[in-house]
Amino acid sequence: MTAATVTQMKCACPSCLCIVNVSDAISKEGKYYCSDACAKGHSEGAGCSHAGCGCHA
């Protein structure tokens, strides 16, 4: 059996719908995020601003 390489995954933000490329994502504490807003837990109240995603704190 061969191992699969993960190249995309859902943003680690619970309310976010974005799929991120692992190579382009913001990595924080072993998790991958689509934006600074998600990586910071929406501490400033802003969403990720990606089309079709309404995530926020």
C-alpha positions as a printed NumPy array, in Angstrom:
array([[  0.   ,   0.   ,   0.   ],
       [  1.269,   3.491,  -0.828],
       [  0.796,   6.607,   1.261],
       [ -1.288,   9.453,  -0.109],
       [  0.022,  13.   ,  -0.038],
       [ -2.497,  15.578,   1.135],
       [ -2.333,  18.743,  -0.957],
       [ -5.658,  20.38 ,  -0.018],
       [ -7.783,  20.498,   3.098],
       [-10.577,  22.501,   4.716],
       [ -9.485,  25.638,   6.533],
       [ -9.09 ,  24.847,  10.255],
       [-11.492,  27.664,  11.206],
       [-14.707,  25.924,  12.349],
       [-17.063,  28.372,  10.614],
       [-15.061,  28.654,   7.369],
       [-16.003,  26.783,   4.192],
       [-12.742,  27.364,   2.306],
       [-10.503,  24.638,   0.924],
       [ -6.834,  25.595,   1.026],
       [ -3.727,  24.3  ,  -0.689],
       [ -1.453,  23.124,   2.097],
       [  1.526,  24.726,   0.337],
       [ -0.209,  28.154,   0.253],
       [ -2.016,  28.039,   3.599],
       [ -1.148,  29.946,   6.754],
       [  0.164,  27.374,   9.213],
       [ -0.416,  27.985,  12.914],
       [  0.018,  25.418,  15.686],
       [ -0.063,  22.551,  13.191],
       [ -3.322,  23.687,  11.558],
       [ -3.85 ,  25.246,   8.142],
       [ -5.883,  28.408,   7.525],
       [ -6.988,  30.271,   4.389],
       [ -6.409,  33.77 ,   5.783],
       [ -4.893,  35.782,   8.613],
       [ -8.407,  36.478,   9.928],
       [ -9.116,  32.763,  10.342],
       [ -5.646,  32.05 ,  11.771],
       [ -6.152,  34.792,  14.371],
       [ -9.576,  33.459,  15.387],
       [-11.318,  36.501,  13.883],
       [ -9.988,  38.625,  16.742],
       [-10.761,  41.776,  14.758],
       [-14.262,  40.592,  13.8  ],
       [-13.54 ,  40.251,  10.077],
       [-14.282,  37.193,   7.962],
       [-11.85 ,  35.69 ,   5.494],
       [-13.365,  37.715,   2.599],
       [-13.301,  34.795,   0.167],
       [-16.228,  34.616,  -2.258],
       [-19.08 ,  32.474,  -0.967],
       [-17.744,  32.112,   2.567],
       [-19.461,  33.886,   5.427],
       [-17.178,  32.845,   8.248],
       [-16.742,  35.085,  11.248],
       [-16.363,  34.807,  15.006]])
